[in-house]
Amino acid sequence: MAQTQLARETSELEKEYDAARGLNKIWVGIKLAFKANELLPTPFALSYEGAALAHAGDALEGSAEVLTGLGRNSTKVLEGVAEGVAFRRPDFLGFSPTFGNILGEAKDAAKLALRGQLRDAFRAAKELNSTLYLFVAEETQFSRPLLQRIQDTGARVYRYVGNEWKDVTDELLKKLRSSE
């Protein structure tokens, strides 16, 4: 039985290592793509830049999968009542061994604001009696209304820094309170 547990833990650590290594390779690719576009702005450079950004989002989501212990979600939420669309499908939904009942979104964006998809995520988390978790890239900035909603609802924010996830919720909310 101890060998089975050790094998499971080793497998999980290998997944985490692979996810972190993949994110680092993708960030290098993104930097190269942007530099190539600066030096020689061609349709190829622009398409490579877009592809690199798409892969970074996939890697971030994959790393968040390892952290939550949940696979990609296939369940629709807010059918018929979502803002501007027929339904929403959050990146993560269910019981996480790490976090409990969650509705999670992985966002690889420079700035996040309280717009349709995130407003719906807060609403769905409340209706499903789950906590909303946002998994974001190291450089992601937040609008003031989004930070206020995070504070009001008890949502959590995890930022991928270096090769690990860090809960930065308290840090972000401290900045919000000090700017009031």
Sequence and secondary structure as in RCSB ss.txt:
>XXXX:A:sequence
MAQTQLARETSELEKEYDAARGLNKIWVGIKLAFKANELLPTPFALSYEGAALAHAGDALEGSAEVLTGLGRNST
KVLEGVAEGVAFRRPDFLGFSPTFGNILGEAKDAAKLALRGQLRDAFRAAKELNSTLYLFVAEETQFSRPLLQRI
QDTGARVYRYVGNEWKDVTDELLKKLRSSE
>XXXX:A:secstr
 HHHHHHHHHHHHHHHHHHHHHHHHHHHHHHHHHHHHHHS  HHHHHHHHHHHHHHHHHHHHHHHHHHT      
 BSTTTSSSSS B  SEEEEETTTEEEEEEEE  SEE S HHHHHHHHHHHHTT EEEEEE TT EE HHHHHHH
HHHT EEEEEETTEEEE HHHHHHHHHHT 
